[in-house]
Amino acid sequence: MTEIAITFEIQRFLLVFFRVAAVLFMIPLFTARSVSAIFKGGLSLMIAYLLYDLVKAPSAVQHDAFLLFILCAKEVFVGATIGFVVRLVFVSASMSGEIISLQAGLGFARFMDPYSQQQVSVLEQIKNLIALLIFFVIDAHHMLIKGIAYSLKELPIGAMSLNGSLAGFLVKATGNIFGSAFRIGAPIIVTLFLVELAFGMLSRMIPQANIFVDAIPVKILITMVILGMSLGYIVPNISSLFRGLETDFIRVIRMMG
């Protein structure tokens, strides 16, 4: 194998690695500080090696360092866009937990999340863990790898282009986070709204009593009970969001082509 051929293969593998690594680094589990950079890099290298033969590579070696940097940046953007679509589902689950925490009076009960190293509420962490478990139980990680493989086949190295339809899709998908969060937490959100309404009417009937302060333990109890009873509704809703990722991958990849 000639020196030019070796350089060509190295550049091709490097570009595949950047695309795969950008996808993985957008997934909440792999963004955790507790997950070592060696593990992240090693997993990215392994997946890049397995998908290497699917690549439609550039026709020539790039001797210009600046042009090679541009190609790497494009691949990082492609991978980050695919990973961003997956991350939106986790953000929706997290936001539903945050909304419920504010309603139930658990917004002040925060602790350090070992994954993100940030202060999160109890219910937010519970919803995050539920979403993470569902992600692996329904084999959504397989969908993710298939999405990367599809992008390598349908979107050649360096062929990415920005357009208005891609930007519009990403803005719309981001705007749908609140609607998805409400659907995930609808049973608890609606129940707590009715409970809050009932306590509001009770406070008007008995103005001497500090109803809203005394009602906090009751709302927390109701939240825990409804959360346990509504898991049969929450899990299918999160699962449907993950199962819709395959269609979203195809749309996003075609928009970047």
C-alpha positions in Angstrom: 0.0 0.0 0.0 1.5 3.4 -1.0 2.0 6.3 1.3 -0.8 8.2 -0.3 -3.2 5.3 0.1 -2.3 5.0 3.8 -2.8 8.8 4.3 -6.2 8.5 2.6 -7.3 5.7 4.9 -6.2 7.5 8.0 -8.0 10.7 7.0 -11.2 8.7 6.2 -11.1 6.9 9.6 -10.4 10.2 11.4 -13.5 11.8 9.9 -15.7 8.8 10.7 -14.3 8.9 14.3 -15.3 12.6 14.7 -18.8 11.9 13.5 -19.3 9.0 15.8 -17.7 10.7 18.8 -19.9 13.8 18.3 -23.0 11.6 18.5 -22.0 9.8 21.6 -20.9 13.0 23.4 -24.4 14.3 23.1 -26.0 11.4 24.9 -26.6 12.1 28.6 -25.0 8.9 29.8 -21.7 9.7 28.0 -21.6 13.3 29.0 -21.4 12.3 32.6 -18.1 13.3 34.2 -18.0 9.9 36.0 -17.6 8.2 32.6 -13.9 8.5 31.7 -12.7 10.1 28.6 -10.7 6.9 27.8 -13.9 4.9 27.7 -15.7 7.5 25.6 -12.9 7.7 23.1 -12.4 3.9 23.1 -16.1 3.3 22.4 -16.1 5.9 19.6 -13.0 4.2 18.1 -14.7 0.8 18.2 -17.9 2.0 16.6 -16.0 4.0 14.0 -14.0 0.9 13.1 -17.1 -1.3 12.8 -18.8 1.3 10.5 -15.7 2.2 8.6 -16.5 0.3 5.4 -19.9 2.0 5.0 -18.2 5.4 4.3 -18.5 7.1 1.0 -15.1 8.9 1.3 -13.6 12.0 -0.5 -12.0 11.2 -3.8 -8.6 12.6 -2.8 -6.3 13.1 0.1 -6.5 16.6 1.7 -2.9 18.0 2.0 -4.3 21.4 3.2 -4.6 21.3 7.0 -7.3 24.0 6.9 -9.5 22.0 4.5 -9.0 18.9 6.7 -10.1 21.0 9.7 -13.2 22.1 7.8 -14.1 18.5 7.0 -13.6 17.5 10.6 -15.9 20.4 11.7 -18.5 19.3 9.3 -18.4 15.7 10.6 -18.7 17.0 14.2 -21.7 19.1 13.2 -23.4 16.1 11.6 -22.8 13.9 14.6 -23.8 16.6 17.1 -27.1 17.2 15.1 -28.0 13.5 15.3 -27.1 13.3 19.0 -29.1 16.5 19.6 -32.2 14.8 18.3 -31.7 12.0 20.8 -30.9 14.4 23.6 -34.2 16.2 23.2 -36.1 13.2 24.4 -34.1 13.1 27.6 -34.6 16.9 28.0 -38.4 16.4 27.7 -38.4 13.7 30.4 -36.2 15.9 32.6 -38.4 19.0 32.1 -41.6 17.0 33.0 -39.9 16.1 36.3 -39.0 19.8 36.9 -42.6 20.9 36.2 -44.0 18.4 38.7 -41.4 19.3 41.3 -42.4 23.0 41.1 -46.1 22.0 41.5 -45.6 19.6 44.3 -43.3 21.9 46.3 -40.3 19.6 45.7 -38.4 22.3 43.8 -36.3 23.1 47.0 -35.4 19.5 47.5 -32.3 19.3 45.3 -29.1 17.2 45.3 -26.0 16.8 43.3 -26.6 14.7 40.2 -23.5 12.4 39.8 -23.8 12.4 36.0 -24.2 16.0 35.2 -22.6 17.4 38.4 -25.5 19.8 38.7 -28.2 20.5 41.3 -31.4 18.7 40.2 -34.7 18.0 41.9 -35.7 14.5 43.1 -38.4 14.0 40.5 -36.2 15.3 37.7 -33.6 12.7 38.5 -36.3 10.0 38.7 -37.6 10.9 35.2 -34.0 11.0 33.9 -33.3 7.5 35.2 -36.6 6.2 33.8 -35.8 7.6 30.4 -32.3 6.2 30.5 -33.6 2.7 31.4 -36.2 2.8 28.6 -33.5 3.9 26.2 -31.6 0.7 26.7 -34.6 -1.6 27.3 -36.3 -0.9 24.0 -32.9 -1.0 22.2 -32.9 2.6 21.3 -29.1 2.5 21.4 -29.3 0.1 18.5 -31.4 2.7 16.6 -28.7 5.2 17.4 -26.0 3.0 15.8 -28.3 2.3 12.8 -28.8 6.1 12.5 -25.0 6.6 12.4 -24.6 3.8 9.8 -27.4 5.3 7.7 -25.8 8.7 7.8 -22.4 7.3 6.7 -24.2 5.6 3.7 -26.5 8.5 2.7 -24.4 11.5 3.7 -20.8 11.1 2.3 -17.9 12.6 4.2 -17.7 16.4 3.6 -21.1 16.5 1.8 -23.0 18.2 4.6 -24.6 21.5 3.8 -26.6 24.0 5.9 -30.1 25.0 4.8 -33.2 26.6 6.1 -35.2 23.4 6.3 -32.7 21.9 8.8 -32.7 25.0 11.0 -36.5 25.0 10.9 -36.7 21.4 11.9 -34.3 21.8 14.8 -36.1 24.9 16.0 -39.5 23.1 15.8 -38.1 20.0 17.5 -36.7 22.2 20.3 -40.1 24.0 20.7 -41.9 20.7 21.1 -39.9 19.9 24.3 -42.6 21.5 26.5 -45.4 19.7 24.8 -43.6 16.4 25.1 -42.8 17.1 28.8 -46.5 17.8 29.5 -47.6 14.6 27.8 -45.1 12.6 29.8 -46.2 14.1 33.1 -49.8 14.8 32.3 -51.4 12.5 35.0 -49.5 14.1 37.8 -49.6 17.7 36.4 -53.4 17.6 35.9 -54.0 16.0 39.3 -51.8 18.6 41.1 -53.6 21.4 39.3 -57.0 20.0 40.6 -55.5 19.6 44.1 -54.2 23.2 44.0 -57.6 24.4 42.8 -59.3 22.6 45.6 -57.0 24.0 48.2 -57.5 27.5 46.7 -61.3 27.2 47.2 -60.7 25.9 50.7 -58.5 28.8 51.6 -61.3 31.2 50.5 -63.7 29.4 52.7 -61.3 29.3 55.7 -59.1 32.4 55.3 -57.8 32.1 58.8 -56.0 28.8 58.0 -52.7 28.8 56.2 -53.9 26.2 53.7 -51.1 26.4 51.1 -48.3 25.8 53.7 -50.2 22.9 55.4 -51.0 21.4 52.0 -47.4 20.8 50.9 -47.1 17.4 52.6 -50.4 16.4 51.1 -49.3 17.4 47.6 -46.0 15.5 48.0 -48.0 12.4 49.1 -50.4 12.7 46.2 -47.4 13.2 43.8 -45.7 10.0 44.9 -49.0 8.0 44.8 -49.9 9.2 41.3 -46.4 8.8 40.1 -46.5 5.1 41.0 -49.9 4.6 39.5 -49.1 6.4 36.3 -45.9 4.6 35.4 -48.0 2.5 32.9 -48.8 5.8 31.1 -45.4 7.5 31.5 -43.3 4.6 30.2 -45.2 4.1 26.9 -45.1 7.8 26.2 -41.3 8.0 26.6 -40.9 4.8 24.6 -42.9 6.3 21.7 -40.6 9.3 21.7 -37.6 7.0 21.4 -39.2 4.9 18.7 -39.8 8.0 16.7 -36.1 8.7 16.5 -35.6 6.5 13.5 -37.8 8.7 11.4 -36.2 11.8 12.8 -32.8 10.5 11.9 -33.8 10.0 8.3 -35.3 13.4 8.0 -32.3 15.2 9.6 -29.8 13.3 7.5 -31.7 14.0 4.3 -31.9 17.7 5.2 -28.1 17.9 5.6 -27.5 16.2 2.3 
